[in-house]
Amino acid sequence: MNKHKSKGLYILGISLISALGGFLFGYDWVVIGGAKPFYEQFFQIADIPHLQGWAVSCALIGCILGTVISGALSDRYGRKKLLIFSALLFLVSAIGTGAANWFAPFVLYRILGGIGIGLASNLSPMYIAEISPAHVRGKFVSLNQLTIVIGILAAQVANWVIADTMENEITGVEILNSWNGQMGWRWMFWAEAIPAVLFFGMMWMVPESPRWLARRHEHDKVNEILIKIVGEGYAAKAIVEIENSMKNEAEEVNFSALFKPGVVGVVIIGVVLAAFQQWCGINVIFMYADEIFAAAGYNVSDMLFNVIIIGSVNLLFTLLAMFTVDKIGRKKLMLAGSAGLAVIYSILGTFYYLGFQGWPMLVLVVLSIACYASTLAPITWVVLSEIFPNRIRGLAMAVATFSLWTASMLLTFFFPIINNAIQASGSFWLFAVICFSGFFFIKNKLVETKGKSLEEIEKEIC
């Protein structure tokens, strides 16, 4: 094996370990959707819309809290330690949520899992970006989105297999009295403990981010890690670029640094892109699949199988994005995704309004998933991991991720209310308007980052 290939495999290995945070993020985020018809009957909240919304969205409180603490703590203690902590939170949440016999502890453990999501969603892509060479950084950061998608699909398959162990239930009473209603939904959450243990154990094996170590002036460690990653020749050049980008900066960074000229504009771009990735509407399909497919004429059993179909499409087109992000570029893909979703949602809303049911609705939903998975889903994380200056990356990434999860919480909580008020047709027309607006924001504000080092991007943007 030649030296170049060996180093590529080393980067791939540590990136995949870090990206296990993405897998747990995806699983924890989506498992709630498949368990929803069963735990709602168990906790007797099936006819209480605000508690239904709270059960789904409560984890987002934890996501927001996780992102709030991730910036300052990762800048102080490093990316690696915080990712290990997130793995522990995923493990506790998986066990506790499945064991809950009352709604209050169910919510508490979901919030703990949300903190893990908040940490992992912020730190996994940032860590991968900081250890990856420029020419393959987009592909490696996209690994995080790939593992998120695999986690989503794993949750969907687990939900379907577990729920399919009994005959299809029709009424709420039958669901409550079935194995699915008493124990099945618990196993959907408990299954997450296995990858959580793997993530916790394997994160001890990866090195700390060399760019974080550079901020701590641990030059010997920086040099050692960069040699392992890119070789001696490039390591010397990379060290000079990293240290030059930080040499005039104080050791500690606070929120005031985000409002400095040349920085605040980049932070605003990150905040808007993060919120847009959630408000473009795709996550509603995952979180409220039962309601969306019910409106299209499908029953619970069909809904769970249809979700696996869209999860498989999600995985396939995420793989496509990994092979195009470093070739086509970030901006072009995000523009294509925004425009594509706007058109699909416009048609989908019209079809709902006209009363279409069955396979035409499923086809449109699958098309929207394909469009999102190959563009906005992975590329947003790539862009967020790239555009912020080295000295404030942890804090700025936390602010952008805070924006993402706040937007997600608002959407997830209010969607049942909005959908009830304007129906599925109006909801998708609303998402179409949001996607058109996102298209013009990206066109006017985002610069291309393909093929540039993080330090080169910093000079161009700031």
N, C-alpha and C positions, 0 to 999 in steps of 0.2 A: 504493500500500500504506500503510495507516495505521500510526502509530507503535507501537501496542499489538501489532499482528500482526507487525511487523518485529522487535520485541524477543522475541516468542514464538518466531519462527523462529531467532533468534540463540541462545536458550537450547537449543532443539531441536538445533541444529547442534553446539554444543559438548558437549551431553549424548551425542549419537550418537557423536562422536569418542571421548569417554571410554569409552563403552559398547563400543567395539571390543575393549577388554580383556575384556569379558564374552563376546564372540564367540570370542575365542581361548581363553578359559577353557573354554567349552562344547566347542569342537572338540578341544582337547588332552585334555580329560577323557574324551571318548567314543570318539575314534578308536581307542583301545586295544582296545575291545570288538570292533570289526569286524576288526581285524588279528590278534586273538587266535588263531583257528584256524590261522593261517599262520606267525606268528613262533614259536609254540610248537613247531611241527615243525622250523623252521629252527634254533632253539637247542636242540632235543631236550629240552624240558621238559614235553612233553604228558602224561607219566605221572608227574610229580613235583609233587604238590599244593602243597607249600609254596613251590616256585619259581614255580608258576602264580600263586599269591596274591601273591608278591613282585613279579612282573613287572607286575601290575595295580596294586598298592598302593604301589610304591616312589615314584611321583610324589607321593604324599601326604606323604612325608618332606619333600620340597621345599616342598609347600604349607604345612606347619607351620613350616618355617624361614622361608618368605616372610612369613607372618603375624607371626612373632616379630620380624623386623627392620622390618616395615612401620610399626608404630606409632611407635616412637622416631624412625625415619628420616623418616617423613612429617611428623612434628611439627617436626623440625629442618630438613629440606630442602624440604618442601612436597609436595603431592599430585602435582603435574605431573611433577616430575623422577623420582619413583619409578615413575609409570606409563610414562614413556619407557624407564626401565631394564627394566621388565617386558616391554615390547615386544621389546627386544633379546634377552632371555632366551628368549622364545618362538621367535624366529628361529633362534638357535643350537641350541635343543632340536630344532626341526623338522628341520633339516639333519642334525644329528648322530645323532638316533635312526634316521632312515632309512638313514644310511650305515653303521650299526654292523654289524660282522661277527661280533662276540662278545657274549655276554650281559652281561658287566661294563660295557662302554661303553654298551650299550643302556640299562642301568639308570641309569648316570651322567647321560646326556642326558635321560632321563625325569625324573630328580630336578631337573635345571636347569629343565625345563619346569614342574615342580611349583612351584618358587620363583616363576616368573612367574605361575602361577595364584594362589598365595597373595597376592602383591602386588596383582594385578588384582582378585581377589574382595573384597579389603578396601577398596581405594582407589577403584575405579570408582563403586560406589554411594555411598560417602561424599562423593566429590567432587561428584557430581550433586546430592545432598541439600543440600550447602553452597552451591550456586549457583542453586537452584530456589526460586521463590516458594511460600509455604505451600499455596495453594489448588490447585496442580498438582504438588506435590512427589511425591506418591505415584505419579502417572502417569509423571513423568520418571524417577524412580528405578527404576520397573518396566521402563523401556527397557533397563536393564542385564540384567534377567532375560530380556527379549525377545531380546536379542542372544546371550545364553547359549544360549537355545533354538534360535535360528537357527544358531548354531555347532554345536550338537548335531546338528541336522538336516543341516547341510552335511557333517559327518563321516560321518553314516549314509549319505547319498547317495553320497559319494565312495567309501566302503567298498564299497557295493553295486555301483557302476559298475565300479570297478577289479577287484573279485573276480569280476565277471560276464564279464570279458573272455576267460575260458577255460571249458571245460566243467566241470560240477560234479565236484569231486573226492570220492572216497568214503573211501579209506584214507589213513592218515598218510603212507605212502610216496609215494602219488600226489600228495598235497598238497605234500610236500617237493620233489618233482621237477618240479613245475609252475612256470609263470611266476608264479603267485600266491604260491607258497611261497618263491621265490627273489627276486622283484622287486616283486610287487604290493603286499605289505604295506609296502614302503619308500615307494612313492608315496603311500600313505595318509598317512604322516607328512610327506613333503615338500610336499604340497599346502598345509600350514599356513603355509609360508614367505610365500605371497602376502599374506594378510591381516596377517601380522606386520610386513611391510615397510610396508604402508599405515598401520597403527597407529603405528609408530615415526615415520613422516614427518608424519602429521597431528597428533599430540599436541603438536608444537612450535607449532601455530597457536592452541591454546586458552589462555585466561588462567589464572592461578593462582587457587586458592580464596580468595574475599574474607575468609572467616572465618579462614583460616590467616594471611593477610596482616595481619588485625586483631591477631592474637596477636603479630605482629612489629612492631606499631605503625607500619605503612606505610599511614597514613591516606589519603594522596593516591591511592595505587593502589587501595585499597578503594573509595573514592568513585568513581573512574573506572570500575571494573568493575561496581559496583552500578548506576550510571547506565546503562551499556550493557544490563544485564540487566532492570532493573525501572523505570528512569526516574528523573528527579531528585526528584520528590515522595516516592516510596516509599523512595528510597535514603537520604535524610536520616533517616527514621524507623528504617530497618533498621540504620544505623550506630550510632545511639544504643542500640538493643536489644542489638546484638552487643557493644559496648564495655561496657555495664552488666553483661552476663553474665560479663565477664572482668576487670573493673576491680580486683577484690580478690584476683586470683590472681597467683602468681609466674609469671615467664616460662617456666621449665623445669618440666616435669611428670614425676614418676617414679611407680613402681608403688604407692608408699604412698598416692598420691592416690586410688587405686581402692578403698581400704579406709576412706575417711572416711565418717562417718555421712551418710545420705542418698544416698550414691553406691554403696556396696557392694551394696545391694539391687538397684539397677538393673543393675549389672554381672552379678549372679547371674542375673537374668531373661534378659539377653542371652546368657549362656553356655548356659543350659538351652535356650532357643529355637534357638540355633545347632546344638547337638548333636541336638535333636529333629528338625530339618529333614533331617538325615542318617539318623538311626535310624528314621525313619518308613518306610524300606525301599525307596523308589522308585529310588534310585541303583543298587541291586542289579540291578534290571531292566535298566538300561542297561549296567552293567559286566559282568554275567554272563548276558546275553540268550541266549547259545548254550546254556548249561546249563538255564535256565528253560524255553526253548522245546523243547529236546530232551526234557525231562521231560514236555512236553505233546504229544510225538509229531512234532515238526517236524525236518526236516533242515537242513543248513547254509545252503543256498540260500534255503529258505523263511524261515529265521531272519533273514537279512539283509534280506529284503523286509519281514518283519513289523516289524522295528526301524524301518524307514522309516515304516511306518504309525503306530507309536506316536510317532515323532518329529514327524510332521505334526500329530497330535492335540495333542501338547505345544505346538507353535507356536500352533495355533488357540486353545487355551484360555488361553495366556499373553496373547494379545491381548485375550481377554475380561476377564482380570484387570486389565489396564491401564485398561479403561473402567469398572470397578466399584470399584477400590481407593479412589478419592476420593469415591465416592458411598455405597457400602455401609459402608465403614470397615474398618480393619485387623483389629480383634479379631473381628468377626462372621465375616469370611472365614476366619480361622485356625481358629476353632471349627468352622465348617462343614467345612473340609478335614480336620481331625483326626477328627471323627466319621465323615465319609464314607469315609475310608481304613480306619478300624477295621472298618466294616461290610463293605466290599469284600474286605478281607484275610481276614476270617472266612469269607466265602463261598468265596473262592479256595482257602484252605487246605482247606476241606471237600471241594471239587471234586477237588483233587489227591489227597486221602485216599481218595476214592471211585473214583479211576481215570479221571476224565473226561479226554478229549484233544480236540485240534483247536480249532474255532472258539469254543466256549464259554470256553475258557481265554484265547484272544486277546481276546475281548470284555471279559472281566473285567480283563485287564491294561490294555486301552485305557481303560476306565472309571477305573481307579486313576490312570493318567497324566493324564486329563482333570481329575480331582478335585485332584490335586497341583498341576498347572500353573496352575489358576485360583485357588489359595489359598496353600498353604504355600510353594511354590517362590518366587514373586516377593514375597509379602507379608513373609516373614521378613527378606529383605534390606531392604525398606522400613523395617520396624520397627527393625532394627539400626542403620540409618543415621540414625534419628530420636531414639531414646530417651536417648542419652548426652549429657551436658553439653558445651558448646562446648570448655571448657578441657581436657577429657580425651578428646575424641571419637576422636582418632587412636589413642591407647593403648588405650582401652576397646574400640574396634572391632577392634583387633588381637587382644585377648584373646578376644573373642567368635568371631572368625574362626578363631583358634587352636583353640578348642573345636570348631568346626564341622569342621575338617580332621582333628583328632585323632579325633573320632568317626567320620569317614568312613574314615580309615585303619584303625581297629580293625574296623569293619564289613566293609570290602573285603577285608582280610587274612583275617579269621576266617570269612567267609561260606562258602567252600568246605568248611571243617571242620564248621561248624554244619549246613550243608545236607546233608553226608554223614551226619551223626549223626542228625538228626531229619527228614530228607527235606524236600521242598518244602512239604508240608502243614504240618509243624511250624514251618518257617521263617516262613510267612505268618501262622500263628496267633500266633507270637511278635511279629511286627510289629503285629498287631491289638491286642495287649495294650499295646504301647508307644504306639500312637496313642490308645487310650482314656486312658492316663495323661497324655499330652500335652494332651488336651482339658481335663481338670480343672485342670492347671497354668495353661493360658492363661485359663481362665474365672476363676480366683481371683487371678492375679497381674498380668495385662496390662491396662494402661489404653488407652483409645482415643486415637489421636494424629491422627486425620483433621482437616484444616483448621486446624491450629495451627502457629504458627511454631516453629522449633527452640527459641527462647528461652522461648516460652510452655510448651512441653513440659517444658523443664528446670525451670521454676518449679513445675509440677504434680507431676512425679515426684520431684524432690529436695526 
